[in-house]
Amino acid sequence: MPASTRWRRPRGGAIGAATSLALFTALIENPTGWLDPFMQGRTDNVALREAAFYAIGLTVVFLVLAALAALAIPKGKLQENRD
């Protein structure tokens, strides 16, 4: 691969996953508890389900932000930067 294009690869894809994992890990140890009345079924894993709910929610927020950022790039600008 030529050296001029080697450094133009997109970076930062793992930031969203690491942030969601950090939120999940923090909330599984210290659940907020306000979702308890809405949880049905087994009650021994409420902290796990609540942490997963917030982690997936954060991942969806990052997905929406990435889609909006991709739509915000004008079509002509992308071609100009590659030259």
C-alpha positions in Angstrom: 0.0 0.0 0.0 1.4 3.4 -0.9 2.5 5.5 2.0 0.3 8.4 0.9 -2.9 6.5 1.4 -1.9 4.4 4.4 -2.8 7.0 7.0 -6.1 8.0 5.5 -8.0 5.0 6.9 -10.9 5.8 9.2 -10.1 5.5 12.8 -12.2 5.5 16.0 -14.5 2.6 15.4 -13.6 1.0 18.7 -14.3 4.1 20.7 -18.1 3.5 20.7 -17.7 -0.1 21.7 -15.3 0.8 24.5 -17.6 3.5 25.8 -20.6 1.2 25.7 -18.6 -1.5 27.5 -17.4 0.9 30.1 -21.0 2.0 30.8 -22.2 -1.6 31.0 -19.4 -2.5 33.4 -20.1 0.5 35.6 -23.9 0.0 35.7 -23.7 -3.7 36.4 -21.9 -3.0 39.7 -24.1 0.0 40.6 -27.6 -0.3 39.1 -29.8 2.8 39.1 -32.9 0.9 40.0 -35.5 3.1 38.4 -36.3 0.4 35.7 -37.1 -2.2 38.4 -40.9 -1.6 38.2 -40.9 -2.2 34.5 -38.9 -5.4 34.5 -40.9 -8.6 34.3 -39.8 -12.2 34.7 -36.7 -13.2 36.6 -35.6 -10.7 39.2 -32.2 -12.0 39.9 -30.7 -10.5 36.8 -32.3 -7.0 36.9 -28.9 -5.2 37.2 -27.6 -7.1 34.1 -30.7 -6.3 32.0 -30.6 -2.6 33.1 -26.9 -2.3 32.2 -27.5 -3.9 28.9 -30.4 -1.6 28.2 -28.3 1.5 28.7 -25.3 0.1 26.8 -27.4 -0.7 23.8 -29.1 2.7 24.0 -25.7 4.4 23.9 -24.7 2.3 20.9 -27.8 3.3 19.1 -27.1 7.0 19.9 -23.6 6.5 18.4 -25.1 4.9 15.3 -27.5 7.8 14.7 -24.6 10.3 15.2 -22.5 8.4 12.7 -25.3 8.3 10.2 -25.9 12.0 10.6 -22.2 12.7 10.2 -22.1 10.6 7.0 -25.0 12.6 5.6 -23.5 15.9 6.5 -20.4 15.5 4.2 -21.0 17.2 0.9 -20.4 15.0 -2.1 -17.9 17.3 -3.8 -15.8 17.7 -0.6 -15.0 14.0 -0.4 -13.5 14.0 -3.9 -11.4 17.2 -3.3 -9.7 15.7 -0.2 -8.6 12.6 -2.0 -6.5 14.5 -4.5 
